[in-house]
């Protein structure tokens, strides 16, 4: 029988890059590395409940990473409030401006803005299915719901996203919906 350390090393080797990509799509790379490290620390501490099969362990790890990211975002919001209070006390400083990302990314920016127009729940569903390329069953594990519930959430999120694209004239109303992977 394989030792716990050996199982964990195998899990780490099999899933680290996927978890890092998952987190890097949501935060900057340095923070993503920290979140990924924290995710695997939690996996080590909870190794008795980590699913043994890689195809089940990865969605479980995504769920852990999702919660670590939520904690990180709460920390960032607290920091932002502190910075705002300091800035209010120091009126002599100019507000930072965001540089123009350039015309070559206009399409990507428009899609990102369209995605951000959706609720955080819809964004997460679409990111799990699109970016992470999870099946409906695997995404259900990440979000802690049944596959049937996940399928309904995915259908509704896709419909709302297409409506935003059409509203912003990024997708003509007569264009067919993009073909999905059809994974169940």
N, CA, C and O of each residue as an XYZ file, in Angstrom:
736
protein
N       0.840     -1.186      0.000
C       0.000      0.000      0.000
C       0.883      1.248      0.000
O       1.907      1.300      0.682
N       0.480      2.224     -0.756
C       1.261      3.454     -0.910
C       1.185      4.299      0.357
O       0.126      4.402      0.975
N       2.307      4.902      0.742
C       2.364      5.759      1.920
C       1.616      7.063      1.649
O       1.473      7.467      0.495
N       1.132      7.733      2.724
C       0.428      9.011      2.531
C       1.277     10.044      1.795
O       0.766     10.771      0.943
N       2.573     10.116      2.117
C       3.436     11.092      1.446
C       3.543     10.777     -0.039
O       3.524     11.689     -0.866
N       3.653      9.510     -0.387
C       3.736      9.114     -1.796
C       2.463      9.442     -2.553
O       2.520      9.902     -3.694
N       1.317      9.210     -1.932
C       0.028      9.551     -2.561
C      -0.065     11.049     -2.794
O      -0.506     11.511     -3.846
N       0.365     11.799     -1.773
C       0.283     13.251     -1.896
C       1.216     13.760     -2.994
O       0.838     14.639     -3.769
N       2.410     13.225     -3.065
C       3.354     13.639     -4.106
C       2.783     13.341     -5.486
O       2.912     14.150     -6.405
N       2.154     12.185     -5.627
C       1.518     11.832     -6.907
C       0.396     12.816     -7.229
O       0.273     13.264     -8.369
N      -0.426     13.155     -6.227
C      -1.505     14.133     -6.413
C      -0.926     15.489     -6.801
O      -1.410     16.129     -7.734
N       0.099     15.922     -6.094
C       0.732     17.204     -6.370
C       1.269     17.234     -7.801
O       1.012     18.184     -8.541
N       2.009     16.202     -8.190
C       2.577     16.143     -9.538
C       1.491     16.136    -10.614
O       1.656     16.742    -11.674
N       0.395     15.458    -10.341
C      -0.672     15.332    -11.338
C      -1.524     16.596    -11.455
O      -2.050     16.885    -12.530
N      -1.666     17.345    -10.372
C      -2.674     18.411    -10.358
C      -2.131     19.822    -10.154
O      -2.876     20.786    -10.331
N      -0.870     19.976     -9.791
C      -0.355     21.301     -9.456
C      -0.545     22.302    -10.591
O      -1.080     23.389    -10.373
N      -0.117     21.950    -11.790
C      -0.197     22.898    -12.913
C      -1.638     23.299    -13.202
O      -1.905     24.463    -13.500
N      -2.573     22.351    -13.118
C      -3.983     22.675    -13.365
C      -4.521     23.639    -12.308
O      -5.233     24.589    -12.636
N      -4.183     23.398    -11.049
C      -4.645     24.279     -9.975
C      -4.012     25.663    -10.115
O      -4.676     26.677     -9.898
N      -2.736     25.704    -10.475
C      -2.074     26.999    -10.676
C      -2.744     27.765    -11.819
O      -2.982     28.966    -11.689
N      -3.053     27.099    -12.934
C      -3.741     27.783    -14.038
C      -5.112     28.284    -13.582
O      -5.509     29.401    -13.914
N      -5.829     27.462    -12.826
C      -7.146     27.850    -12.307
C      -7.039     29.142    -11.498
O      -7.830     30.066    -11.689
N      -6.065     29.202    -10.599
C      -5.944     30.388     -9.752
C      -5.383     31.572    -10.516
O      -5.771     32.711    -10.254
N      -4.473     31.328    -11.461
C      -3.852     32.420    -12.215
C      -4.864     33.110    -13.131
O      -4.654     34.257    -13.524
N      -5.933     32.440    -13.467
C      -6.964     33.072    -14.292
C      -7.816     34.031    -13.465
O      -8.581     34.828    -14.009
N      -7.677     33.946    -12.175
C      -8.527     34.745    -11.310
C      -7.773     35.837    -10.556
O      -8.367     36.836    -10.149
N      -6.463     35.648    -10.369
C      -5.646     36.633     -9.663
C      -4.282     36.715    -10.348
O      -3.991     35.935    -11.254
N      -3.451     37.659     -9.912
C      -2.123     37.790    -10.507
C      -1.291     36.541    -10.190
O      -1.625     35.778     -9.284
N      -0.214     36.343    -10.943
C       0.560     35.105    -10.863
C       1.177     34.883     -9.485
O       1.173     33.758     -8.986
N       1.705     35.932     -8.862
C       2.290     35.758     -7.530
C       1.240     35.312     -6.519
O       1.479     34.404     -5.722
N       0.094     35.946     -6.555
C      -0.991     35.556     -5.658
C      -1.472     34.156     -5.996
O      -1.790     33.374     -5.100
N      -1.527     33.833     -7.291
C      -1.956     32.499     -7.712
C      -1.024     31.428     -7.149
O      -1.477     30.369     -6.715
N       0.252     31.703     -7.158
C       1.207     30.737     -6.588
C       0.954     30.552     -5.089
O       0.984     29.431     -4.582
N       0.705     31.654     -4.391
C       0.421     31.563     -2.958
C      -0.869     30.793     -2.697
O      -0.926     29.947     -1.805
N      -1.897     31.088     -3.476
C      -3.186     30.408     -3.312
C      -3.036     28.922     -3.617
O      -3.603     28.083     -2.917
N      -2.285     28.598     -4.647
C      -2.068     27.197     -5.004
C      -1.310     26.476     -3.893
O      -1.646     25.346     -3.541
N      -0.297     27.123     -3.348
C       0.446     26.522     -2.233
C      -0.474     26.282     -1.042
O      -0.431     25.221     -0.419
N      -1.304     27.269     -0.731
C      -2.253     27.126      0.380
C      -3.238     25.991      0.103
O      -3.611     25.251      1.013
N      -3.658     25.857     -1.158
C      -4.584     24.783     -1.541
C      -3.965     23.418     -1.269
O      -4.620     22.531     -0.721
N      -2.714     23.253     -1.649
C      -2.060     21.958     -1.431
C      -1.718     21.740      0.043
O      -1.661     20.595      0.491
N      -1.491     22.803      0.799
C      -1.300     22.662      2.237
C      -2.581     22.121      2.873
O      -2.535     21.230      3.721
N      -3.705     22.661      2.462
C      -4.995     22.180      2.961
C      -5.216     20.737      2.526
O      -5.697     19.917      3.307
N      -4.863     20.426      1.277
C      -5.008     19.046      0.791
C      -4.150     18.096      1.623
O      -4.578     16.981      1.921
N      -2.954     18.520      1.999
C      -2.099     17.676      2.835
C      -2.749     17.461      4.203
O      -2.779     16.344      4.721
N      -3.264     18.544      4.775
C      -3.887     18.428      6.090
C      -5.150     17.570      6.052
O      -5.475     16.885      7.022
N      -5.853     17.615      4.927
C      -7.109     16.866      4.792
C      -6.935     15.667      3.858
O      -7.891     15.243      3.209
N      -5.736     15.126      3.790
C      -5.441     14.066      2.820
C      -6.319     12.836      2.991
O      -6.478     12.062      2.048
N      -6.891     12.640      4.170
C      -7.759     11.477      4.366
C      -9.092     11.617      3.632
O      -9.775     10.619      3.402
N      -9.472     12.849      3.261
C     -10.754     13.043      2.570
C     -10.583     13.418      1.099
O     -11.573     13.592      0.387
N      -9.340     13.544      0.637
C      -9.097     13.877     -0.772
C      -9.469     12.664     -1.619
O      -9.015     11.556     -1.332
N     -10.285     12.848     -2.658
C     -10.602     11.717     -3.533
C      -9.329     11.097     -4.112
O      -8.378     11.810     -4.434
N      -9.314      9.792     -4.242
C      -8.111      9.086     -4.683
C      -7.871      9.197     -6.186
O      -6.719      9.275     -6.611
N      -8.924      9.208     -7.000
C      -8.769      9.280     -8.457
C      -8.480     10.722     -8.876
O      -9.113     11.661     -8.393
N      -7.508     10.880     -9.787
C      -7.145     12.227    -10.240
C      -8.338     12.979    -10.804
O      -8.479     14.178    -10.565
N      -9.203     12.292    -11.551
C     -10.338     12.987    -12.159
C     -11.341     13.465    -11.113
O     -12.142     14.357    -11.396
N     -11.314     12.892     -9.916
C     -12.162     13.358     -8.821
C     -11.411     14.325     -7.913
O     -12.006     15.226     -7.321
N     -10.091     14.128     -7.809
C      -9.292     14.976     -6.921
C      -9.173     16.392     -7.465
O      -9.210     17.351     -6.694
N      -9.032     16.542     -8.784
C      -8.859     17.878     -9.351
C     -10.054     18.781     -9.065
O      -9.848     19.909     -8.616
N     -11.285     18.349     -9.300
C     -12.406     19.219     -8.933
C     -12.448     19.513     -7.427
O     -12.823     20.614     -7.023
N     -12.070     18.543     -6.604
C     -12.018     18.769     -5.162
C     -10.996     19.864     -4.855
O     -11.264     20.761     -4.056
N      -9.828     19.789     -5.492
C      -8.794     20.817     -5.303
C      -9.279     22.179     -5.802
O      -9.006     23.199     -5.169
N     -10.001     22.208     -6.937
C     -10.557     23.469     -7.418
C     -11.509     24.069     -6.372
O     -11.519     25.280     -6.153
N     -12.303     23.209     -5.736
C     -13.209     23.698     -4.695
C     -12.449     24.319     -3.531
O     -12.846     25.359     -3.007
N     -11.343     23.671     -3.125
C     -10.507     24.218     -2.055
C      -9.910     25.548     -2.512
O      -9.940     26.533     -1.774
N      -9.365     25.574     -3.734
C      -8.755     26.799     -4.263
C      -9.789     27.918     -4.343
O      -9.474     29.078     -4.075
N     -10.988     27.580     -4.701
C     -12.068     28.577     -4.791
C     -12.293     29.238     -3.437
O     -12.462     30.455     -3.354
N     -12.295     28.430     -2.373
C     -12.500     28.979     -1.032
C     -11.282     29.791     -0.578
O     -11.436     30.820      0.079
N     -10.084     29.337     -0.922
C      -8.879     30.104     -0.577
C      -8.899     31.444     -1.318
O      -8.551     32.481     -0.751
N      -9.313     31.412     -2.600
C      -9.421     32.662     -3.365
C     -10.441     33.608     -2.729
O     -10.218     34.817     -2.669
N     -11.542     33.064     -2.264
C     -12.562     33.905     -1.620
C     -11.971     34.579     -0.384
O     -12.220     35.759     -0.137
N     -11.190     33.828      0.392
C     -10.526     34.427      1.556
C      -9.550     35.509      1.120
O      -9.466     36.560      1.755
N      -8.812     35.263      0.044
C      -7.852     36.244     -0.471
C      -8.579     37.503     -0.936
O      -8.107     38.614     -0.695
N      -9.714     37.339     -1.596
C     -10.468     38.504     -2.067
C     -11.020     39.314     -0.897
O     -11.067     40.543     -0.958
N     -11.437     38.632      0.165
C     -11.890     39.360      1.358
C     -10.730     40.157      1.950
O     -10.911     41.300      2.368
N      -9.544     39.561      1.986
C      -8.367     40.259      2.495
C      -8.053     41.475      1.633
O      -7.720     42.544      2.144
N      -8.164     41.296      0.298
C      -7.909     42.413     -0.617
C      -8.908     43.540     -0.395
O      -8.533     44.712     -0.416
N     -10.182     43.197     -0.183
C     -11.192     44.241      0.050
C     -10.890     45.017      1.328
O     -11.047     46.237      1.369
N     -10.457     44.312      2.372
C     -10.083     45.003      3.606
C      -8.907     45.936      3.345
O      -8.885     47.067      3.831
N      -7.932     45.459      2.578
C      -6.773     46.298      2.242
C      -7.201     47.511      1.433
O      -6.721     48.620      1.667
N      -8.105     47.300      0.478
C      -8.574     48.412     -0.351
C      -9.292     49.459      0.491
O      -9.130     50.657      0.260
N     -10.078     49.021      1.457
C     -10.764     49.979      2.338
C      -9.752     50.770      3.149
O      -9.919     51.973      3.350
N      -8.711     50.106      3.614
C      -7.670     50.790      4.365
C      -6.960     51.810      3.481
O      -6.727     52.946      3.895
N      -6.623     51.405      2.275
C      -5.956     52.320      1.340
C      -6.860     53.515      1.048
O      -6.386     54.649      0.976
N      -8.149     53.269      0.880
C      -9.081     54.361      0.604
C      -9.126     55.348      1.777
O      -9.187     56.560      1.570
N      -9.097     54.832      2.989
C      -9.093     55.729      4.159
C      -7.809     56.550      4.204
O      -7.838     57.745      4.498
N      -6.690     55.907      3.912
C      -5.415     56.627      3.908
C      -5.408     57.685      2.808
O      -4.952     58.809      3.019
N      -5.917     57.316      1.633
C      -5.961     58.261      0.516
C      -6.851     59.446      0.835
O      -6.544     60.577      0.459
N      -7.944     59.194      1.523
C      -8.836     60.297      1.893
C      -8.137     61.254      2.854
O      -8.389     62.459      2.826
N      -7.265     60.726      3.699
C      -6.519     61.560      4.639
C      -5.392     62.328      3.944
O      -4.912     63.339      4.456
N      -4.986     61.848      2.801
C      -3.856     62.477      2.096
C      -4.323     62.981      0.734
O      -3.969     62.414     -0.300
N      -5.099     64.019      0.739
C      -5.686     64.577     -0.482
C      -4.639     65.109     -1.460
O      -4.963     65.337     -2.625
N      -3.416     65.309     -1.032
C      -2.410     65.891     -1.911
C      -1.877     64.894     -2.952
O      -1.141     65.287     -3.858
N      -2.239     63.617     -2.831
C      -1.763     62.633     -3.811
C      -2.791     62.467     -4.926
O      -3.999     62.499     -4.693
N      -2.295     62.294     -6.106
C      -3.189     62.045     -7.245
C      -3.634     60.592     -7.251
O      -2.908     59.699     -6.814
N      -4.823     60.378     -7.747
C      -5.328     59.008     -7.871
C      -4.567     58.298     -8.990
O      -4.248     58.898    -10.016
N      -4.291     57.058     -8.784
C      -3.579     56.264     -9.797
C      -4.494     56.056    -11.002
O      -5.702     55.866    -10.859
N      -3.899     56.095    -12.176
C      -4.667     55.853    -13.391
C      -4.282     54.513    -13.986
O      -3.141     54.066    -13.860
N      -5.225     53.890    -14.622
C      -4.993     52.600    -15.262
C      -4.557     52.862    -16.699
O      -5.263     53.559    -17.428
N      -3.415     52.326    -17.130
C      -2.973     52.550    -18.503
C      -3.882     51.845    -19.509
O      -4.473     50.804    -19.222
N      -3.972     52.438    -20.675
C      -4.756     51.852    -21.756
C      -4.072     50.565    -22.217
O      -2.891     50.600    -22.565
N      -4.779     49.427    -22.229
C      -4.134     48.172    -22.591
C      -3.796     48.057    -24.078
O      -3.074     47.142    -24.475
N      -4.301     48.964    -24.894
C      -3.974     48.938    -26.321
C      -5.128     48.423    -27.154
O      -6.017     47.720    -26.672
N      -5.084     48.794    -28.408
C      -6.161     48.401    -29.308
C      -6.153     46.909    -29.623
O      -7.204     46.340    -29.916
N      -4.985     46.265    -29.569
C      -4.897     44.857    -29.954
C      -5.628     43.928    -28.997
O      -5.828     42.757    -29.321
N      -6.028     44.406    -27.844
C      -6.764     43.566    -26.908
C      -8.214     44.019    -26.736
O      -8.890     43.611    -25.792
N      -8.673     44.845    -27.632
C     -10.035     45.386    -27.501
C     -11.082     44.280    -27.466
O     -12.021     44.333    -26.673
N     -10.921     43.286    -28.320
C     -11.884     42.185    -28.344
C     -11.887     41.392    -27.051
O     -12.946     41.068    -26.514
N     -10.697     41.079    -26.553
C     -10.598     40.335    -25.301
C     -11.168     41.151    -24.152
O     -11.838     40.617    -23.268
N     -10.899     42.439    -24.174
C     -11.422     43.315    -23.127
C     -12.953     43.359    -23.178
O     -13.619     43.321    -22.144
N     -13.492     43.440    -24.381
C     -14.949     43.478    -24.522
C     -15.578     42.193    -23.988
O     -16.614     42.236    -23.325
N     -14.954     41.049    -24.276
C     -15.472     39.780    -23.768
C     -15.341     39.704    -22.247
O     -16.240     39.218    -21.561
N     -14.230     40.182    -21.737
C     -14.027     40.181    -20.288
C     -15.072     41.065    -19.612
O     -15.627     40.698    -18.577
N     -15.335     42.222    -20.198
C     -16.340     43.113    -19.630
C     -17.730     42.488    -19.700
O     -18.536     42.632    -18.782
N     -17.994     41.795    -20.797
C     -19.286     41.121    -20.919
C     -19.412     40.043    -19.843
O     -20.472     39.887    -19.238
N     -18.341     39.309    -19.610
C     -18.354     38.281    -18.567
C     -18.549     38.925    -17.193
O     -19.275     38.395    -16.351
N     -17.906     40.054    -16.973
C     -18.016     40.730    -15.685
C     -19.401     41.337    -15.470
O     -19.773     41.648    -14.338
N     -20.162     41.506    -16.544
C     -21.529     42.022    -16.410
C     -22.448     40.973    -15.793
O     -23.544     41.292    -15.332
N     -21.997     39.729    -15.786
C     -22.792     38.652    -15.208
C     -22.582     38.598    -13.701
O     -21.656     39.208    -13.168
N     -23.430     37.881    -13.041
C     -23.273     37.697    -11.600
C     -22.019     36.869    -11.327
O     -21.577     36.111    -12.191
N     -21.449     37.009    -10.140
C     -20.279     36.182     -9.808
C     -20.564     34.679     -9.942
O     -19.684     33.913    -10.334
N     -21.774     34.268     -9.621
C     -22.118     32.845     -9.747
C     -22.084     32.407    -11.211
O     -21.542     31.347    -11.525
N     -22.659     33.211    -12.107
C     -22.614     32.888    -13.539
C     -21.184     32.892    -14.054
O     -20.807     32.030    -14.848
N     -20.385     33.857    -13.608
C     -18.985     33.913    -14.031
C     -18.257     32.638    -13.627
O     -17.521     32.059    -14.426
N     -18.461     32.203    -12.397
C     -17.768     31.004    -11.909
C     -18.176     29.775    -12.709
O     -17.328     28.957    -13.062
N     -19.457     29.639    -12.994
C     -19.939     28.499    -13.777
C     -19.282     28.492    -15.154
O     -18.762     27.465    -15.588
N     -19.302     29.631    -15.839
C     -18.723     29.701    -17.181
C     -17.211     29.489    -17.160
O     -16.665     28.868    -18.072
N     -16.540     29.989    -16.147
C     -15.093     29.801    -16.050
C     -14.740     28.342    -15.791
O     -13.781     27.827    -16.365
N     -15.500     27.675    -14.940
C     -15.227     26.262    -14.673
C     -15.418     25.414    -15.929
O     -14.615     24.528    -16.218
N     -16.480     25.693    -16.663
C     -16.760     24.898    -17.858
C     -15.901     25.311    -19.048
O     -15.480     24.463    -19.835
N     -15.639     26.608    -19.183
C     -14.897     27.094    -20.346
C     -13.398     27.095    -20.141
O     -12.670     26.444    -20.891
N     -12.926     27.811    -19.145
C     -11.484     27.923    -18.918
C     -10.892     26.640    -18.375
O      -9.869     26.160    -18.863
N     -11.543     26.082    -17.355
C     -10.982     24.890    -16.713
C     -11.336     23.612    -17.476
O     -10.764     22.552    -17.223
N     -12.275     23.721    -18.405
C     -12.710     22.597    -19.241
C     -13.181     21.411    -18.402
O     -12.897     20.256    -18.719
N     -13.904     21.719    -17.330
C     -14.462     20.668    -16.499
C     -15.767     20.166    -17.101
O     -16.449     20.888    -17.828
N     -16.098     18.938    -16.793
C     -17.406     18.428    -17.170
C     -18.435     19.016    -16.209
O     -18.077     19.599    -15.186
N     -19.679     18.863    -16.534
C     -20.740     19.340    -15.660
C     -20.630     18.636    -14.305
O     -20.809     19.267    -13.263
N     -20.340     17.338    -14.315
C     -20.210     16.574    -13.078
C     -19.054     17.106    -12.230
O     -19.197     17.264    -11.018
N     -17.921     17.379    -12.854
C     -16.761     17.882    -12.116
C     -17.019     19.288    -11.580
O     -16.645     19.598    -10.449
N     -17.649     20.132    -12.378
C     -17.967     21.487    -11.917
C     -18.947     21.439    -10.744
O     -18.889     22.275     -9.842
N     -19.840     20.460    -10.765
C     -20.782     20.303     -9.652
C     -20.033     19.995     -8.359
O     -20.425     20.463     -7.290
N     -18.966     19.217     -8.449
C     -18.151     18.920     -7.261
C     -17.526     20.200     -6.732
O     -17.520     20.441     -5.524
N     -16.995     21.029     -7.640
C     -16.349     22.273     -7.226
C     -17.334     23.177     -6.497
O     -17.001     23.766     -5.469
N     -18.539     23.284     -7.028
C     -19.538     24.190     -6.457
C     -20.393     23.549     -5.363
O     -21.208     24.217     -4.727
N     -20.194     22.238     -5.152
C     -20.929     21.571     -4.089
C     -22.407     21.415     -4.369
O     -23.236     21.585     -3.476
N     -22.742     21.089     -5.618
C     -24.145     20.888     -5.974
C     -24.261     19.597     -6.790
O     -23.259     18.945     -7.085
N     -25.484     19.244     -7.145
C     -25.680     18.037     -7.953
C     -25.370     18.346     -9.418
O     -25.430     19.504     -9.832
N     -25.041     17.322    -10.202
C     -24.816     17.546    -11.630
C     -26.041     18.140    -12.333
O     -25.900     18.956    -13.244
N     -27.229     17.734    -11.915
C     -28.442     18.283    -12.529
C     -28.554     19.784    -12.256
O     -28.875     20.564    -13.153
N     -28.290     20.176    -11.024
C     -28.315     21.599    -10.676
C     -27.261     22.357    -11.464
O     -27.509     23.456    -11.960
N     -26.075     21.752    -11.573
C     -24.991     22.390    -12.321
C     -25.380     22.559    -13.789
O     -25.099     23.598    -14.385
N     -26.017     21.558    -14.373
C     -26.427     21.649    -15.774
C     -27.410     22.798    -15.981
O     -27.325     23.518    -16.976
N     -28.333     22.969    -15.056
C     -29.294     24.072    -15.156
C     -28.570     25.414    -15.006
O     -28.829     26.355    -15.757
N     -27.662     25.492    -14.029
C     -26.895     26.730    -13.843
C     -26.085     27.058    -15.093
O     -26.011     28.216    -15.503
N     -25.479     26.035    -15.697
C     -24.668     26.247    -16.897
C     -25.540     26.740    -18.049
O     -25.161     27.676    -18.754
N     -26.689     26.127    -18.245
C     -27.596     26.532    -19.320
C     -28.015     27.989    -19.152
O     -28.002     28.766    -20.107
N     -28.383     28.345    -17.930
C     -28.842     29.716    -17.672
C     -27.694     30.722    -17.787
O     -27.881     31.814    -18.325
N     -26.526     30.367    -17.294
C     -25.367     31.271    -17.373
C     -24.977     31.512    -18.832
O     -24.679     32.642    -19.218
N     -24.979     30.455    -19.636
C     -24.639     30.604    -21.057
C     -25.666     31.493    -21.761
O     -25.313     32.345    -22.577
N     -26.931     31.281    -21.433
C     -27.986     32.082    -22.045
C     -27.837     33.551    -21.682
O     -27.988     34.420    -22.541
N     -27.543     33.839    -20.418
C     -27.366     35.227    -19.991
C     -26.116     35.844    -20.629
O     -26.129     37.016    -21.004
N     -25.049     35.071    -20.755
C     -23.815     35.571    -21.372
C     -24.069     35.905    -22.843
O     -23.643     36.958    -23.318
N     -24.749     35.033    -23.558
C     -25.067     35.303    -24.965
C     -25.954     36.544    -25.093
O     -25.814     37.311    -26.045
N     -26.854     36.739    -24.151
C     -27.711     37.927    -24.177
C     -26.877     39.197    -23.983
O     -27.116     40.204    -24.650
N     -25.905     39.151    -23.075
C     -25.031     40.312    -22.863
C     -24.213     40.579    -24.121
O     -24.060     41.730    -24.531
N     -23.687     39.521    -24.736
C     -22.915     39.694    -25.971
C     -23.772     40.321    -27.068
O     -23.320     41.220    -27.777
N     -25.002     39.848    -27.205
C     -25.903     40.401    -28.223
C     -26.252     41.851    -27.902
O     -26.302     42.695    -28.796
N     -26.490     42.131    -26.640
C     -26.824     43.490    -26.211
C     -25.678     44.463    -26.508
O     -25.912     45.615    -26.872
N     -24.473     43.999    -26.354
C     -23.297     44.841    -26.610
C     -22.828     44.754    -28.063
O     -21.772     45.273    -28.427
N     -23.621     44.100    -28.859
C     -23.356     43.956    -30.294
C     -22.042     43.220    -30.578
O     -21.392     43.456    -31.597
N     -21.668     42.329    -29.665
C     -20.498     41.485    -29.876
C     -20.912     40.161    -30.511
O     -20.074     39.398    -30.992
N     -22.208     39.906    -30.503
C     -22.771     38.704    -31.098
C     -24.123     39.103    -31.662
O     -24.996     39.571    -30.931
N     -24.294     38.917    -32.956
C     -25.580     39.256    -33.568
C     -26.643     38.328    -33.003
O     -26.368     37.160    -32.725
N     -27.842     38.834    -32.834
C     -28.925     38.037    -32.272
C     -29.199     36.794    -33.099
O     -29.692     35.800    -32.565
N     -28.891     36.824    -34.393
C     -29.150     35.674    -35.253
C     -27.996     34.681    -35.275
O     -28.139     33.593    -35.833
N     -26.839     35.032    -34.675
C     -25.704     34.106    -34.642
C     -26.062     32.900    -33.793
O     -26.720     33.029    -32.760
N     -25.628     31.735    -34.230
C     -25.899     30.546    -33.403
C     -25.015     30.600    -32.145
O     -23.954     31.224    -32.129
N     -25.482     29.940    -31.127
C     -24.682     29.866    -29.888
C     -23.422     29.070    -30.181
O     -23.453     28.116    -30.958
N     -22.315     29.456    -29.565
C     -21.079     28.709    -29.765
C     -21.266     27.254    -29.333
O     -21.954     26.966    -28.353
N     -20.652     26.361    -30.069
C     -20.776     24.946    -29.766
C     -20.007     24.650    -28.486
O     -18.858     25.065    -28.335
N     -20.640     23.937    -27.570
C     -19.976     23.546    -26.331
C     -19.281     22.220    -26.515
O     -19.345     21.606    -27.580
N     -18.622     21.793    -25.471
C     -17.914     20.534    -25.533
C     -18.892     19.374    -25.394
O     -18.583     18.243    -25.768
N     -20.074     19.662    -24.855
C     -21.077     18.622    -24.721
C     -20.696     17.551    -23.704
O     -21.206     16.433    -23.779
N     -19.822     17.858    -22.763
C     -19.398     16.863    -21.772
C     -20.427     16.819    -20.664
O     -20.903     17.856    -20.203
N     -20.754     15.665    -20.255
C     -21.660     15.499    -19.118
C     -20.953     14.800    -18.056
O     -21.524     14.549    -16.995
